[in-house]
């Protein structure tokens, strides 16, 4: 039985629940097995493109003994005929035991949850939140640093439109860390995500890099810009290069939700600091932990 109604935003989980998921994920990574989803069907509804999130959710369902239905392209659904999101969910809930939804509109996961009693997981709603990615991020921090508190953590790039940093910064407030938000003025994080959070805003990534334990790079969200010229002004705001890592701490780990465009040069991949591909691999274990605990 679930003790949360849905996982729409990271704040649906308290600190104890987050730590429980991280522990379960670590156990799965150590080869623990579970068949908790036998005879269950998950609806995986992706109205927006995805590689890691969709595939890791599908892999997690299969590893837990379940099955899934759904779509990866909304153009193949009755949405193209004008069907509302609410009507789509009202139909899909008849076919599945839980629903995983990604949608380009902020608030879409809330709309879905409002019309079904089935457990709903937000796999990203527009420029709003991405709670399961944050759990993957916290797992990576715990795994690489051995703790989740008393760390220096920089989040750099598109903090305005990036749903990943929005959820992450809300989760980090549960732990005692120094948070550095690095972005151009036009891509600062909206204040609505920063309530009761101790943070510093910076513009010079290179200057603060030697102090960091975690550097979280983010992609400039081209698809969220209404004006392409505005995107072109900021698309190269922060580009991490191998030469920038000469004076960093030995324990520094670089995270990224991926996909990357040009914000991390490929020569960084071979350094001991790069952890983003391992981070993505861990997505299966973390999503298995979420599904076992709540679905």
N, C-alpha and C positions, 0 to 999 in steps of 0.2 A: 504493500500500500504506500502510495506517495504521501509525503508530508508537505509538499508544495503543490499548488494547483497547476501551475504551468511554469516553464522557464522562458520568460519573455525578455527579462532584463537581468543583469548580474545581481542586482539588489533583491531579486526574488530568493537568493540564497544568503544565509548568514555565514559567519566565519566558520562555525562548526561544520556546516554542510559542505562548504568549499573544501575544507581540510579532509573531510571524509571522502569526497570525490577524488581528490589527489591521491589519497592512500589507496583507494580501490584501483585507480589507474596504474599505480606502481605495482600492485599485485598482479594485474593483468599483464603488465610488461614482463613480469617474472614468470609468465606462462600459466597463471591461474586460469582455469576454464569455468564457464558458466553456460547453462542452457536455459536461462531465465526467460528467453523470448520464444521458446518452442510453442508452436500453435498460435503465435501472435504475428500480426501483419502491421508494418509501419508504412504510412503514406509519406513519401519523400517528394515534396512539392517545391520545385525550383522554378520560380517565375523569373529568375535572374541567373546569368551564367555562374558556374562554379566548377572547380576541379577538386581541390583538397577537401572542402567541407562536404560536398555531396558524396564523393567516393569513400571518405573515411566513415561517414554515417552509414552508408550502405554496407561497407565492410564490417562495421561494428555490429549491425543488425544480424548479418550472416554468421559472424563468429559467436553470437549469443543464441544461435539456433532459430532465429526468426526469418521472416521473409518480408519483402517490401514491394510496393507498387508506387507509381507516381510518374513524373515527367521531368524533363530537363529543359524544356522549351515551351513556354506558355502559348506560343503561336500554334501549337498542336492541340490546344484545349478549346473549350467553349468560351473562353475569355474573348477569343477573336470574334465571337458572335454577339458579344455584349453581356455575357453572364457576369454577375457581380462576384467579387471575392467571397462574400458571405454565402451566396448560393453554391459556389464551388465547394466550400468547406462543408456545408450542410449535406452535400451529396457524398463527398469523400469520407466523412465520418462513418457512413453506413458500411464502408468497405474495409476500414482499418481500425486498429486498436490504439494507435497514437499517431500524431501528425508532426512532421518536421517541415518547416516552411521558410523559404528565402524569397524575399520580395523587394522590388526597387523602391517601394514607398515606405517612408517612416510611419510606424504605427500599424502596419499591415498585420503583424503578428498579434497585436491586441485585438484587431478586428476579427481575426480568425478565432481567437480564443473566446471571444464574446458569443459565438454562435455554436459552440460545441462543448460537450462535457468530456471529450477525449483530451488526453494530455498533449499540450502543444509546446514544441520547442522552437524557439526563434533561431534560425540559422543565418540571420542577418536581415534587418529591415531598413533599407535605404541608407541614409547617413546617420541613423540612430544608434543601434546597438548590435553587438555580436557576442552574446554571453558565453557560448560554448568555446569560442576562440580564446576568450579571456581565461577560461579554465585550463586550456592548453598552455597558455602563456605562463600562468602561475605554476603549472606542473614543470615547465622548462626552467623557471627561476629556481624552484625548489630542488630540482634535479642537479642543476649546475652549481648552485651556491650553497646547497645544504640547508637553506633557510629561506623564509619569505619576508623577514624584517631586518631593520638596521642595514639597509643597502642604499646605494646611490643609483637611481634609475633615471635614465634619460629617454624620453619619447620624442622622436624627431620626425618632422615632415608635415603631412597634411592632417592637422589636428582639428580642423573645422568640419570637413566632410567625412573623415575616416571613422567609421563606426567601431573599428577595433580599439583605437585609443580611448574612445568614449567609455566603453565598457571597462577597459583595463584600469583607467584612472579611478573609477568608482570602486573597483575591487581593491586596489592598492591602499585605499584609505583605511581598510580594516587592519593594515599592518603598518608598523612604524618604519617608514622609509623616507628618504629625501628624494622628492620628485622634481625633475627638471623637464619643462615643456619647451621644446626647441622648434620654432617655426617662424616664417615671415609673418608680419602683422596681419596680412590678408588671410592667413590660414590658422590663426589662433583658435584654441579650443573654446567653444561657446561656454559661457559662465554657468549655464544650467547643469553642466556635467561636473562642476568643480565645487559644489557645496561641501563645506566642512573638510576640505582637502588642503593640506599644507604643501604648497608648490612654489617653484620659481620659474618665471618665463625668461627664456634666453634666445638669442639670435645667432650666437657663434658656437657651433657644435665643436669645433676643434679646440676651443679654449677650455671647455669643461670635460672633454673626453678623458683626460688622464685620471679624473676622479671617479669615473663610473665603474660600477660592477655589472650593470646591464645597460645595453644600448638597444632600444627598440626602434628600428627604422620603419617608416611607413611610406606607402605609395601615394603620390598625388592622385586623387580620385577623379580622373578625367571625365568619367561618365556623370559626375555630379555637377559639373560646370555648365551653366546655361550659355556662357559666352566663351568660345574657344580661345579668343585672344587673351582672356584672363587666365586661362589654363597655361597658355604658352609663356606668360610672364613668370609663373612660379614653378613650372615643371622641373626645372633644374636647381631648385633652391638648395637642396642638400644631396650631395653625392658622396658616398663613403668610399674612400680609396685605401688600398693596402698601406700606402705611405703614411696615412693619418694614424696608424695604429702603433707607431714606433714607441710612444711613451705611455701607452695604456697599461693598466694593471694586469698582471698575469691571469687573474681570474675573470677578466671581462668576457662576457658572452654577448654576441650580437644576435638579436631576434628579429623576425619579420614574419608577418602572417602570410606573405606571398599572395599573388604573384608580384615579383619585382619588375620594374621597367628599366630604370637606369640609376636608381638611388643607392644600389650597392654594386660596385664593379666586381666582375667575376674573379679577379685576382684575390679578393677577400675570402672567397670560398675555401681556399686551401690553407687559411690560417687557423690556428687553434682557437681563435675567438669566434669563428662562424658557427652558429648552432641552428640556423633557420631550417635546414633540411631535416635535422633530427627532430626539431620542434614540430614540423609537419607530420613526420612519421608517428610521433606520439599522439596525434589526433585520434587515431583509432582507439588507443587504450583509454583516453579520456572520455571519448564518446561512448565507449562500452560501459564505463563507470557510471556515466549519467543515465544511460538507458537501464542498466541493472537496478539502479537506485530508485528511479522515478517512473519509468515507462510502464 
